[in-house]
Structures are given as C-alpha cells and as structure tokens.
Amino acid sequence: MKLESSNYKIYLAMGYLIILLMAIYFLFSTFDIKDLTSYDLIRENREEILKYKNNNIFFMIIIFFVIVVFLNLLLCPMLLPTLIIGFIFGKWIGTLVLIFGNTLGAFLLYRLTKTFFSDLVENKFKKRFYKFINFFNRNETFYFMCFRFIGGAGTPFPIQNILPVLFSMSSKNYIFATFFGILPSTFVTVALGSGIEKVINQNAEISFVPVVKSPEIYIPIIGFFVILTIAFVIKKTYFKDEVRN
C-alpha cells in the first residue's frame, strides 16, 4: 500500500511538473518578454487595454482572479502580476482581486502539498526553518501572519505558501493569517502599479524625475519603507530568538 501511495505521488508530481513546463513554454512561445516590458508597447496599448477592461469589467475580474490562483499553484513569483493587475484595475479592485486570488491559490497549494508532498517538504525545509517552526507552534495564527507581513523574512512567496506543512497548520488559521498578513504589502504594490498607469497617462515621454515626483509613485514607495520599518520591528520583537541565532 505504501508503494502504491508513493508511486501515486510520483505520478502526480510528474503531472504537475509537465503542466508547469507547458505553461512556461506557452508563455515564452506566445509572448516576447522584451515586448511585455517595453514602455512604448505599454503606452501605445494602454487605452485599448483599459477600454476593454471597462467594457468587460466582471469578465476581466474573474479571468484575472483565476490567473492569480493558477500562478500560485504553479509556484510563480507574484511581483510582476501584482503590478500588472494594479496597472489595469487600479488599487482598490486590484487589491481585492489579488488578496482573494492569492489567499485561495496559496491555500489550495498548501492543501495539495500537505496531502501529497509533505515528506518532500519536510526533507527540504525542516532543518532550514526549524527556528521559525518553534514560533509557529506557540501561536500559529499570530506568528504566521507576522511571518507573511515581514515577507517571510526573505523567503520567496511560493515557499511561504507551503511552509505550514511543517507544523500542520489548520485550514481556518492558514486562510486568516494569509489574508491579513499579505494585505498591506499587496495594497502598496498594487498602488504602485496603478500609479505607473497614471504616470503613463500624464507623460508622453517618461523620465525618472517626473515619475519619482508623482504622488501616485512616491506615496507607495514611502508605504514600502513604512512596511519595511514595521517588519523590522516585528522581526526584532516577535522573532528575536531567530534574529539572535
């Protein structure tokens, strides 16, 4: 029975890897990364993108919500998608799409990993994160929410999503801690993406000084520094044993 279960996990992992590779192949074969990061392309298509969004707002919200969920399941970094969603939807709707999408996607990844890959996670991460596990065992909701807030102390977002496998966090606490833990940084990043859209709208040619002087840009940047300061205080206060070691 154990052999069959082990083989099932191997097949599932292979299937998951195949889907991930197919998604990466589709991305690079369909889009030119240089075009996606081209300011001229973004500026020229900005009005069309926003017009389509305004005419199909509910459809676009659903599509991007599903995309965010799947990006979490595919272990993708979320900085660029967050900026893009902020650019398209603005800071309020964009934040809602990302908060609910990231929370659901992270939770589904957590449950999937806990069910089929718990041994793999323990072998890979238990020694590395054992100091944090001691904190999580004291109060999993509070400390994991703080862990989310401080950006996982430098831990990549996809790895943050599966770490609770190490201490079998309850589903309810996981959802609560994730939702509120990622809320501040998500809002600030979305606001930055929204600010970029407004700067592009106001400036035919973009340059460093006008961009930095724009409130839509410097306010989110200040927000980042505020979050970093608070995160530093939280880490020193609640994770002081980890910091000392």
C-alpha positions as CSV (number, residue, x, y, z in Angstrom):
1,M,0.0,0.0,0.0
2,K,2.8,2.4,0.8
3,L,4.5,1.5,-2.5
4,E,1.3,2.3,-4.4
5,S,0.9,5.6,-2.5
6,S,4.5,6.5,-3.2
7,N,4.0,5.8,-6.9
8,Y,0.8,7.8,-7.0
9,K,2.7,10.8,-5.5
10,I,5.5,10.4,-8.1
11,Y,2.9,10.3,-11.0
12,L,1.1,13.3,-9.6
13,A,4.4,15.2,-9.2
14,M,5.4,14.4,-12.8
15,G,2.0,15.6,-14.0
16,Y,2.4,18.8,-12.0
17,L,5.8,19.3,-13.5
18,I,4.6,18.7,-17.0
19,I,1.8,21.3,-16.6
20,L,4.3,23.8,-15.2
21,L,6.7,23.3,-18.1
22,M,3.8,23.6,-20.6
23,A,2.7,26.8,-19.0
24,I,6.3,28.2,-19.2
25,Y,6.6,27.1,-22.9
26,F,3.2,28.7,-23.7
27,L,4.4,32.0,-22.1
28,F,7.7,32.2,-23.9
29,S,6.4,30.9,-27.2
30,T,3.3,33.2,-27.3
31,F,4.8,36.4,-25.8
32,D,8.1,38.3,-26.4
33,I,9.4,39.2,-23.0
34,K,11.0,42.3,-24.4
35,D,7.7,43.4,-25.8
36,L,5.9,42.8,-22.4
37,T,8.4,45.1,-20.7
38,S,8.5,47.7,-23.4
39,Y,7.4,51.1,-22.3
40,D,6.4,52.1,-25.9
41,L,4.2,49.0,-26.3
42,I,2.5,49.6,-22.9
43,R,1.9,53.3,-23.7
44,E,0.5,52.6,-27.1
45,N,-1.9,49.9,-26.0
46,R,-2.8,51.4,-22.6
47,E,-6.1,52.9,-23.8
48,E,-7.2,49.7,-25.6
49,I,-6.4,47.6,-22.5
50,L,-8.3,49.9,-20.2
51,K,-11.2,50.3,-22.6
52,Y,-11.6,46.6,-22.9
53,K,-11.4,46.3,-19.1
54,N,-14.1,48.9,-18.6
55,N,-16.4,47.2,-21.1
56,N,-15.9,43.7,-19.7
57,I,-15.2,44.5,-16.0
58,F,-16.8,41.4,-14.4
59,F,-15.3,39.1,-17.0
60,M,-11.9,40.6,-16.6
61,I,-12.1,40.3,-12.8
62,I,-13.0,36.6,-13.0
63,I,-10.2,35.9,-15.5
64,F,-7.5,37.6,-13.5
65,F,-8.7,36.1,-10.3
66,V,-8.4,32.6,-11.9
67,I,-5.0,33.6,-13.3
68,V,-3.8,34.6,-9.8
69,V,-5.0,31.3,-8.3
70,F,-3.2,29.3,-11.0
71,L,0.0,31.4,-10.7
72,N,0.1,30.4,-7.0
73,L,-0.4,26.8,-7.9
74,L,2.4,27.0,-10.4
75,L,4.8,28.4,-7.8
76,C,5.2,31.7,-9.7
77,P,6.6,34.9,-8.2
78,M,3.8,37.4,-7.8
79,L,5.5,40.9,-8.0
80,L,5.1,41.4,-11.8
81,P,1.5,40.1,-11.9
82,T,0.7,42.4,-8.9
83,L,2.0,45.4,-10.7
84,I,0.1,44.5,-13.9
85,I,-3.2,44.0,-12.1
86,G,-2.7,47.3,-10.3
87,F,-2.0,48.9,-13.7
88,I,-5.2,47.5,-15.2
89,F,-7.7,47.6,-12.3
90,G,-6.4,50.3,-10.0
91,K,-5.5,50.0,-6.4
92,W,-9.0,49.1,-4.9
93,I,-10.3,46.4,-7.3
94,G,-6.8,45.2,-8.0
95,T,-6.1,44.7,-4.3
96,L,-9.4,42.7,-3.9
97,V,-8.6,40.5,-6.9
98,L,-5.1,39.8,-5.6
99,I,-6.0,39.3,-1.9
100,F,-8.7,36.8,-2.6
101,G,-6.8,35.2,-5.5
102,N,-3.6,34.8,-3.6
103,T,-5.3,33.6,-0.5
104,L,-7.3,30.9,-2.4
105,G,-4.3,29.9,-4.6
106,A,-2.0,29.7,-1.6
107,F,-4.5,27.6,0.4
108,L,-5.0,25.2,-2.5
109,L,-1.3,24.8,-2.9
110,Y,-0.9,24.2,0.8
111,R,-3.6,21.5,0.9
112,L,-2.2,19.9,-2.2
113,T,1.3,19.9,-0.8
114,K,0.2,18.7,2.6
115,T,-1.7,15.8,1.1
116,F,0.8,14.5,-1.4
117,F,4.2,16.1,-0.8
118,S,4.5,16.5,2.9
119,D,7.5,14.2,3.1
120,L,9.3,16.1,0.4
121,V,8.7,19.5,2.1
122,E,10.0,18.2,5.5
123,N,13.1,16.8,3.9
124,K,13.9,20.0,2.1
125,F,12.9,22.7,4.6
126,K,12.5,21.3,8.1
127,K,16.2,21.9,9.1
128,R,16.3,25.3,7.4
129,F,13.2,26.7,9.0
130,Y,13.2,24.8,12.4
131,K,13.7,28.1,14.3
132,F,10.6,29.6,12.8
133,I,8.6,26.4,13.4
134,N,9.2,26.9,17.2
135,F,7.4,30.2,16.9
136,F,4.6,28.8,14.8
137,N,3.9,26.1,17.3
138,R,3.4,28.7,20.1
139,N,0.7,30.6,18.2
140,E,0.4,29.5,14.5
141,T,-2.1,32.2,13.5
142,F,-0.3,35.2,15.0
143,Y,3.2,34.2,14.1
144,F,2.4,33.1,10.6
145,M,0.5,36.3,10.0
146,C,3.6,38.2,11.2
147,F,5.8,36.0,9.0
148,R,3.6,36.9,6.0
149,F,3.7,40.6,6.9
150,I,7.5,40.7,7.0
151,G,7.7,39.0,3.6
152,G,8.7,35.7,5.1
153,A,12.0,37.2,6.3
154,G,13.2,37.0,2.7
155,T,11.5,33.7,1.9
156,P,10.1,33.5,-1.6
157,F,6.3,33.8,-1.7
158,P,5.7,30.2,-3.1
159,I,7.8,28.7,-0.3
160,Q,5.9,30.7,2.3
161,N,2.7,29.1,1.0
162,I,3.8,25.6,1.7
163,L,5.8,26.1,5.0
164,P,2.8,25.5,7.2
165,V,3.0,21.8,6.1
166,L,5.9,21.6,8.6
167,F,3.6,22.3,11.6
168,S,0.2,21.1,10.2
169,M,-1.5,24.5,10.4
170,S,-5.3,24.3,10.4
171,S,-7.1,25.5,7.3
172,K,-9.0,28.2,9.0
173,N,-5.9,29.7,10.6
174,Y,-4.0,29.5,7.4
175,I,-6.6,31.4,5.4
176,F,-7.0,34.1,8.1
177,A,-3.2,34.6,8.6
178,T,-2.5,34.7,4.9
179,F,-5.3,37.1,4.0
180,F,-4.4,39.7,6.6
181,G,-0.7,39.0,6.5
182,I,-0.3,39.8,2.8
183,L,-2.8,42.6,2.7
184,P,-0.5,45.6,3.5
185,S,2.2,44.8,1.0
186,T,-0.3,43.8,-1.6
187,F,-2.1,47.1,-1.4
188,V,1.2,49.1,-1.6
189,T,2.4,47.1,-4.6
190,V,-1.0,47.4,-6.4
191,A,-1.0,51.1,-5.7
192,L,2.5,51.4,-7.3
193,G,1.2,49.6,-10.4
194,S,-1.8,51.9,-10.5
195,G,0.5,54.9,-10.1
196,I,2.5,53.7,-13.1
197,E,-0.6,53.7,-15.2
198,K,-1.4,57.3,-14.2
199,V,2.1,58.5,-14.9
200,I,2.0,57.0,-18.4
201,N,-1.3,58.7,-18.9
202,Q,0.1,62.1,-17.9
203,N,3.5,61.9,-19.6
204,A,4.0,61.3,-23.3
205,E,7.7,60.6,-22.6
206,I,8.6,59.1,-19.2
207,S,11.7,60.1,-17.3
208,F,13.0,59.5,-13.8
209,V,12.4,62.8,-12.1
210,P,8.7,63.3,-13.1
211,V,8.0,59.7,-12.2
212,V,9.5,60.0,-8.7
213,K,7.9,63.4,-8.0
214,S,4.4,61.9,-8.9
215,P,2.3,61.3,-5.7
216,E,1.0,58.1,-7.4
217,I,4.5,56.8,-7.3
218,Y,6.3,58.3,-4.2
219,I,3.4,57.5,-1.8
220,P,3.5,53.8,-2.5
221,I,7.3,53.9,-2.2
222,I,7.0,55.6,1.2
223,G,4.5,52.9,2.0
224,F,7.1,50.3,1.2
225,F,9.6,51.9,3.6
226,V,6.9,52.1,6.3
227,I,6.2,48.4,5.9
228,L,9.9,47.5,6.0
229,T,10.3,49.5,9.2
230,I,7.3,47.8,10.8
231,A,8.5,44.5,9.6
232,F,11.9,45.1,11.1
233,V,10.3,46.0,14.4
234,I,8.1,42.9,14.3
235,K,11.0,40.6,13.5
236,K,13.1,42.1,16.3
237,T,10.2,41.8,18.8
238,Y,8.5,38.6,18.0
239,F,11.2,36.6,16.2
240,K,14.1,37.9,18.4
241,D,15.4,34.3,19.1
242,E,15.6,33.7,15.4
243,V,17.4,37.1,14.8
244,R,19.9,36.3,17.6
245,N,20.7,33.0,16.1
